[in-house]
C-alpha cells in the first residue's frame, strides 16, 4: 500500500508510549495498534484530529505516501 503510517515515529519523538496515547485519545490499544501497523482501511478525521492534538503535530507527520 502506498500510504505509510508514521505514528511510531511521532510516538518516539514525543517519548510517549502507545498505551498512554490510546488512553489520552480514548481509543482501544488494539485499534491504535492496528492503525500503527497500517492494517486499517481508513481513519476518521476526528481520530486524526485527536492524534494531532495529543502529539502536537500535523496530519502529514502521521502519514506518508510512497509511489509504487
Phi and psi restraints in degrees (range 20) as a CNS / XPLOR table:
assign (resid 1 and name C) (resid 2 and name N)
       (resid 2 and name CA) (resid 2 and name C) 1.0 -75.6 20.0 2
assign (resid 2 and name N) (resid 2 and name CA)
       (resid 2 and name C) (resid 3 and name N) 1.0 -13.7 20.0 2
assign (resid 2 and name C) (resid 3 and name N)
       (resid 3 and name CA) (resid 3 and name C) 1.0 -90.2 20.0 2
assign (resid 3 and name N) (resid 3 and name CA)
       (resid 3 and name C) (resid 4 and name N) 1.0 125.9 20.0 2
assign (resid 3 and name C) (resid 4 and name N)
       (resid 4 and name CA) (resid 4 and name C) 1.0 -114.6 20.0 2
assign (resid 4 and name N) (resid 4 and name CA)
       (resid 4 and name C) (resid 5 and name N) 1.0 128.4 20.0 2
assign (resid 4 and name C) (resid 5 and name N)
       (resid 5 and name CA) (resid 5 and name C) 1.0 -88.2 20.0 2
assign (resid 5 and name N) (resid 5 and name CA)
       (resid 5 and name C) (resid 6 and name N) 1.0 121.4 20.0 2
assign (resid 5 and name C) (resid 6 and name N)
       (resid 6 and name CA) (resid 6 and name C) 1.0 -109.2 20.0 2
assign (resid 6 and name N) (resid 6 and name CA)
       (resid 6 and name C) (resid 7 and name N) 1.0 30.3 20.0 2
assign (resid 6 and name C) (resid 7 and name N)
       (resid 7 and name CA) (resid 7 and name C) 1.0 -61.3 20.0 2
assign (resid 7 and name N) (resid 7 and name CA)
       (resid 7 and name C) (resid 8 and name N) 1.0 -37.0 20.0 2
assign (resid 7 and name C) (resid 8 and name N)
       (resid 8 and name CA) (resid 8 and name C) 1.0 -60.8 20.0 2
assign (resid 8 and name N) (resid 8 and name CA)
       (resid 8 and name C) (resid 9 and name N) 1.0 -36.2 20.0 2
assign (resid 8 and name C) (resid 9 and name N)
       (resid 9 and name CA) (resid 9 and name C) 1.0 -63.3 20.0 2
assign (resid 9 and name N) (resid 9 and name CA)
       (resid 9 and name C) (resid 10 and name N) 1.0 -44.8 20.0 2
assign (resid 9 and name C) (resid 10 and name N)
       (resid 10 and name CA) (resid 10 and name C) 1.0 -66.6 20.0 2
assign (resid 10 and name N) (resid 10 and name CA)
       (resid 10 and name C) (resid 11 and name N) 1.0 -38.6 20.0 2
assign (resid 10 and name C) (resid 11 and name N)
       (resid 11 and name CA) (resid 11 and name C) 1.0 -61.1 20.0 2
assign (resid 11 and name N) (resid 11 and name CA)
       (resid 11 and name C) (resid 12 and name N) 1.0 -42.9 20.0 2
assign (resid 11 and name C) (resid 12 and name N)
       (resid 12 and name CA) (resid 12 and name C) 1.0 -65.1 20.0 2
assign (resid 12 and name N) (resid 12 and name CA)
       (resid 12 and name C) (resid 13 and name N) 1.0 -42.8 20.0 2
assign (resid 12 and name C) (resid 13 and name N)
       (resid 13 and name CA) (resid 13 and name C) 1.0 -62.4 20.0 2
assign (resid 13 and name N) (resid 13 and name CA)
       (resid 13 and name C) (resid 14 and name N) 1.0 -34.8 20.0 2
assign (resid 13 and name C) (resid 14 and name N)
       (resid 14 and name CA) (resid 14 and name C) 1.0 -90.9 20.0 2
assign (resid 14 and name N) (resid 14 and name CA)
       (resid 14 and name C) (resid 15 and name N) 1.0 -0.1 20.0 2
assign (resid 14 and name C) (resid 15 and name N)
       (resid 15 and name CA) (resid 15 and name C) 1.0 50.7 20.0 2
assign (resid 15 and name N) (resid 15 and name CA)
       (resid 15 and name C) (resid 16 and name N) 1.0 49.9 20.0 2
assign (resid 15 and name C) (resid 16 and name N)
       (resid 16 and name CA) (resid 16 and name C) 1.0 -122.4 20.0 2
assign (resid 16 and name N) (resid 16 and name CA)
       (resid 16 and name C) (resid 17 and name N) 1.0 142.8 20.0 2
assign (resid 16 and name C) (resid 17 and name N)
       (resid 17 and name CA) (resid 17 and name C) 1.0 -87.2 20.0 2
assign (resid 17 and name N) (resid 17 and name CA)
       (resid 17 and name C) (resid 18 and name N) 1.0 148.6 20.0 2
assign (resid 17 and name C) (resid 18 and name N)
       (resid 18 and name CA) (resid 18 and name C) 1.0 -59.9 20.0 2
assign (resid 18 and name N) (resid 18 and name CA)
       (resid 18 and name C) (resid 19 and name N) 1.0 -37.3 20.0 2
assign (resid 18 and name C) (resid 19 and name N)
       (resid 19 and name CA) (resid 19 and name C) 1.0 -60.1 20.0 2
assign (resid 19 and name N) (resid 19 and name CA)
       (resid 19 and name C) (resid 20 and name N) 1.0 -43.2 20.0 2
assign (resid 19 and name C) (resid 20 and name N)
       (resid 20 and name CA) (resid 20 and name C) 1.0 -65.9 20.0 2
assign (resid 20 and name N) (resid 20 and name CA)
       (resid 20 and name C) (resid 21 and name N) 1.0 -42.4 20.0 2
assign (resid 20 and name C) (resid 21 and name N)
       (resid 21 and name CA) (resid 21 and name C) 1.0 -62.5 20.0 2
assign (resid 21 and name N) (resid 21 and name CA)
       (resid 21 and name C) (resid 22 and name N) 1.0 -44.3 20.0 2
assign (resid 21 and name C) (resid 22 and name N)
       (resid 22 and name CA) (resid 22 and name C) 1.0 -57.6 20.0 2
assign (resid 22 and name N) (resid 22 and name CA)
       (resid 22 and name C) (resid 23 and name N) 1.0 -43.3 20.0 2
assign (resid 22 and name C) (resid 23 and name N)
       (resid 23 and name CA) (resid 23 and name C) 1.0 -65.0 20.0 2
assign (resid 23 and name N) (resid 23 and name CA)
       (resid 23 and name C) (resid 24 and name N) 1.0 -42.5 20.0 2
assign (resid 23 and name C) (resid 24 and name N)
       (resid 24 and name CA) (resid 24 and name C) 1.0 -66.2 20.0 2
assign (resid 24 and name N) (resid 24 and name CA)
       (resid 24 and name C) (resid 25 and name N) 1.0 -31.9 20.0 2
assign (resid 24 and name C) (resid 25 and name N)
       (resid 25 and name CA) (resid 25 and name C) 1.0 -103.2 20.0 2
assign (resid 25 and name N) (resid 25 and name CA)
       (resid 25 and name C) (resid 26 and name N) 1.0 8.4 20.0 2
assign (resid 25 and name C) (resid 26 and name N)
       (resid 26 and name CA) (resid 26 and name C) 1.0 58.2 20.0 2
assign (resid 26 and name N) (resid 26 and name CA)
       (resid 26 and name C) (resid 27 and name N) 1.0 52.5 20.0 2
assign (resid 26 and name C) (resid 27 and name N)
       (resid 27 and name CA) (resid 27 and name C) 1.0 -127.4 20.0 2
assign (resid 27 and name N) (resid 27 and name CA)
       (resid 27 and name C) (resid 28 and name N) 1.0 145.3 20.0 2
assign (resid 27 and name C) (resid 28 and name N)
       (resid 28 and name CA) (resid 28 and name C) 1.0 -68.2 20.0 2
assign (resid 28 and name N) (resid 28 and name CA)
       (resid 28 and name C) (resid 29 and name N) 1.0 149.9 20.0 2
assign (resid 28 and name C) (resid 29 and name N)
       (resid 29 and name CA) (resid 29 and name C) 1.0 -62.5 20.0 2
assign (resid 29 and name N) (resid 29 and name CA)
       (resid 29 and name C) (resid 30 and name N) 1.0 -33.8 20.0 2
assign (resid 29 and name C) (resid 30 and name N)
       (resid 30 and name CA) (resid 30 and name C) 1.0 -63.1 20.0 2
assign (resid 30 and name N) (resid 30 and name CA)
       (resid 30 and name C) (resid 31 and name N) 1.0 -47.7 20.0 2
assign (resid 30 and name C) (resid 31 and name N)
       (resid 31 and name CA) (resid 31 and name C) 1.0 -66.0 20.0 2
assign (resid 31 and name N) (resid 31 and name CA)
       (resid 31 and name C) (resid 32 and name N) 1.0 -38.1 20.0 2
assign (resid 31 and name C) (resid 32 and name N)
       (resid 32 and name CA) (resid 32 and name C) 1.0 -64.8 20.0 2
assign (resid 32 and name N) (resid 32 and name CA)
       (resid 32 and name C) (resid 33 and name N) 1.0 -39.7 20.0 2
assign (resid 32 and name C) (resid 33 and name N)
       (resid 33 and name CA) (resid 33 and name C) 1.0 -62.6 20.0 2
assign (resid 33 and name N) (resid 33 and name CA)
       (resid 33 and name C) (resid 34 and name N) 1.0 -42.1 20.0 2
assign (resid 33 and name C) (resid 34 and name N)
       (resid 34 and name CA) (resid 34 and name C) 1.0 -63.0 20.0 2
assign (resid 34 and name N) (resid 34 and name CA)
       (resid 34 and name C) (resid 35 and name N) 1.0 -39.5 20.0 2
assign (resid 34 and name C) (resid 35 and name N)
       (resid 35 and name CA) (resid 35 and name C) 1.0 -65.5 20.0 2
assign (resid 35 and name N) (resid 35 and name CA)
       (resid 35 and name C) (resid 36 and name N) 1.0 -46.0 20.0 2
assign (resid 35 and name C) (resid 36 and name N)
       (resid 36 and name CA) (resid 36 and name C) 1.0 -59.2 20.0 2
assign (resid 36 and name N) (resid 36 and name CA)
       (resid 36 and name C) (resid 37 and name N) 1.0 -35.9 20.0 2
assign (resid 36 and name C) (resid 37 and name N)
       (resid 37 and name CA) (resid 37 and name C) 1.0 -84.1 20.0 2
assign (resid 37 and name N) (resid 37 and name CA)
       (resid 37 and name C) (resid 38 and name N) 1.0 -6.6 20.0 2
assign (resid 37 and name C) (resid 38 and name N)
       (resid 38 and name CA) (resid 38 and name C) 1.0 78.7 20.0 2
assign (resid 38 and name N) (resid 38 and name CA)
       (resid 38 and name C) (resid 39 and name N) 1.0 17.4 20.0 2
assign (resid 38 and name C) (resid 39 and name N)
       (resid 39 and name CA) (resid 39 and name C) 1.0 -92.2 20.0 2
assign (resid 39 and name N) (resid 39 and name CA)
       (resid 39 and name C) (resid 40 and name N) 1.0 19.1 20.0 2
assign (resid 39 and name C) (resid 40 and name N)
       (resid 40 and name CA) (resid 40 and name C) 1.0 -106.7 20.0 2
assign (resid 40 and name N) (resid 40 and name CA)
       (resid 40 and name C) (resid 41 and name N) 1.0 154.0 20.0 2
assign (resid 40 and name C) (resid 41 and name N)
       (resid 41 and name CA) (resid 41 and name C) 1.0 -92.2 20.0 2
assign (resid 41 and name N) (resid 41 and name CA)
       (resid 41 and name C) (resid 42 and name N) 1.0 -16.0 20.0 2
assign (resid 41 and name C) (resid 42 and name N)
       (resid 42 and name CA) (resid 42 and name C) 1.0 -164.8 20.0 2
assign (resid 42 and name N) (resid 42 and name CA)
       (resid 42 and name C) (resid 43 and name N) 1.0 162.0 20.0 2
assign (resid 42 and name C) (resid 43 and name N)
       (resid 43 and name CA) (resid 43 and name C) 1.0 -136.8 20.0 2
assign (resid 43 and name N) (resid 43 and name CA)
       (resid 43 and name C) (resid 44 and name N) 1.0 133.1 20.0 2
assign (resid 43 and name C) (resid 44 and name N)
       (resid 44 and name CA) (resid 44 and name C) 1.0 -72.4 20.0 2
assign (resid 44 and name N) (resid 44 and name CA)
       (resid 44 and name C) (resid 45 and name N) 1.0 146.9 20.0 2
assign (resid 44 and name C) (resid 45 and name N)
       (resid 45 and name CA) (resid 45 and name C) 1.0 -60.6 20.0 2
assign (resid 45 and name N) (resid 45 and name CA)
       (resid 45 and name C) (resid 46 and name N) 1.0 -35.4 20.0 2
assign (resid 45 and name C) (resid 46 and name N)
       (resid 46 and name CA) (resid 46 and name C) 1.0 -68.0 20.0 2
assign (resid 46 and name N) (resid 46 and name CA)
       (resid 46 and name C) (resid 47 and name N) 1.0 -29.6 20.0 2
assign (resid 46 and name C) (resid 47 and name N)
       (resid 47 and name CA) (resid 47 and name C) 1.0 -69.1 20.0 2
assign (resid 47 and name N) (resid 47 and name CA)
       (resid 47 and name C) (resid 48 and name N) 1.0 -43.2 20.0 2
assign (resid 47 and name C) (resid 48 and name N)
       (resid 48 and name CA) (resid 48 and name C) 1.0 -62.0 20.0 2
assign (resid 48 and name N) (resid 48 and name CA)
       (resid 48 and name C) (resid 49 and name N) 1.0 -40.8 20.0 2
assign (resid 48 and name C) (resid 49 and name N)
       (resid 49 and name CA) (resid 49 and name C) 1.0 -60.6 20.0 2
assign (resid 49 and name N) (resid 49 and name CA)
       (resid 49 and name C) (resid 50 and name N) 1.0 -46.2 20.0 2
assign (resid 49 and name C) (resid 50 and name N)
       (resid 50 and name CA) (resid 50 and name C) 1.0 -61.4 20.0 2
assign (resid 50 and name N) (resid 50 and name CA)
       (resid 50 and name C) (resid 51 and name N) 1.0 -43.3 20.0 2
assign (resid 50 and name C) (resid 51 and name N)
       (resid 51 and name CA) (resid 51 and name C) 1.0 -61.2 20.0 2
assign (resid 51 and name N) (resid 51 and name CA)
       (resid 51 and name C) (resid 52 and name N) 1.0 -45.6 20.0 2
assign (resid 51 and name C) (resid 52 and name N)
       (resid 52 and name CA) (resid 52 and name C) 1.0 -65.2 20.0 2
assign (resid 52 and name N) (resid 52 and name CA)
       (resid 52 and name C) (resid 53 and name N) 1.0 -40.8 20.0 2
assign (resid 52 and name C) (resid 53 and name N)
       (resid 53 and name CA) (resid 53 and name C) 1.0 -63.0 20.0 2
assign (resid 53 and name N) (resid 53 and name CA)
       (resid 53 and name C) (resid 54 and name N) 1.0 -46.0 20.0 2
assign (resid 53 and name C) (resid 54 and name N)
       (resid 54 and name CA) (resid 54 and name C) 1.0 -71.1 20.0 2
assign (resid 54 and name N) (resid 54 and name CA)
       (resid 54 and name C) (resid 55 and name N) 1.0 -36.0 20.0 2
assign (resid 54 and name C) (resid 55 and name N)
       (resid 55 and name CA) (resid 55 and name C) 1.0 -94.3 20.0 2
assign (resid 55 and name N) (resid 55 and name CA)
       (resid 55 and name C) (resid 56 and name N) 1.0 -1.6 20.0 2
assign (resid 55 and name C) (resid 56 and name N)
       (resid 56 and name CA) (resid 56 and name C) 1.0 51.6 20.0 2
assign (resid 56 and name N) (resid 56 and name CA)
       (resid 56 and name C) (resid 57 and name N) 1.0 59.4 20.0 2
assign (resid 56 and name C) (resid 57 and name N)
       (resid 57 and name CA) (resid 57 and name C) 1.0 -143.6 20.0 2
assign (resid 57 and name N) (resid 57 and name CA)
       (resid 57 and name C) (resid 58 and name N) 1.0 -175.9 20.0 2
assign (resid 57 and name C) (resid 58 and name N)
       (resid 58 and name CA) (resid 58 and name C) 1.0 -113.2 20.0 2
assign (resid 58 and name N) (resid 58 and name CA)
       (resid 58 and name C) (resid 59 and name N) 1.0 158.6 20.0 2
assign (resid 58 and name C) (resid 59 and name N)
       (resid 59 and name CA) (resid 59 and name C) 1.0 -53.0 20.0 2
assign (resid 59 and name N) (resid 59 and name CA)
       (resid 59 and name C) (resid 60 and name N) 1.0 -36.3 20.0 2
assign (resid 59 and name C) (resid 60 and name N)
       (resid 60 and name CA) (resid 60 and name C) 1.0 -66.2 20.0 2
assign (resid 60 and name N) (resid 60 and name CA)
       (resid 60 and name C) (resid 61 and name N) 1.0 -17.2 20.0 2
assign (resid 60 and name C) (resid 61 and name N)
       (resid 61 and name CA) (resid 61 and name C) 1.0 -79.2 20.0 2
assign (resid 61 and name N) (resid 61 and name CA)
       (resid 61 and name C) (resid 62 and name N) 1.0 -16.3 20.0 2
assign (resid 61 and name C) (resid 62 and name N)
       (resid 62 and name CA) (resid 62 and name C) 1.0 -100.8 20.0 2
assign (resid 62 and name N) (resid 62 and name CA)
       (resid 62 and name C) (resid 63 and name N) 1.0 -23.3 20.0 2
assign (resid 62 and name C) (resid 63 and name N)
       (resid 63 and name CA) (resid 63 and name C) 1.0 -128.6 20.0 2
assign (resid 63 and name N) (resid 63 and name CA)
       (resid 63 and name C) (resid 64 and name N) 1.0 145.8 20.0 2
assign (resid 63 and name C) (resid 64 and name N)
       (resid 64 and name CA) (resid 64 and name C) 1.0 -134.3 20.0 2
assign (resid 64 and name N) (resid 64 and name CA)
       (resid 64 and name C) (resid 65 and name N) 1.0 160.7 20.0 2
assign (resid 64 and name C) (resid 65 and name N)
       (resid 65 and name CA) (resid 65 and name C) 1.0 -123.9 20.0 2
assign (resid 65 and name N) (resid 65 and name CA)
       (resid 65 and name C) (resid 66 and name N) 1.0 129.4 20.0 2
assign (resid 65 and name C) (resid 66 and name N)
       (resid 66 and name CA) (resid 66 and name C) 1.0 -124.9 20.0 2
assign (resid 66 and name N) (resid 66 and name CA)
       (resid 66 and name C) (resid 67 and name N) 1.0 109.5 20.0 2
assign (resid 66 and name C) (resid 67 and name N)
       (resid 67 and name CA) (resid 67 and name C) 1.0 -64.3 20.0 2
assign (resid 67 and name N) (resid 67 and name CA)
       (resid 67 and name C) (resid 68 and name N) 1.0 145.9 20.0 2
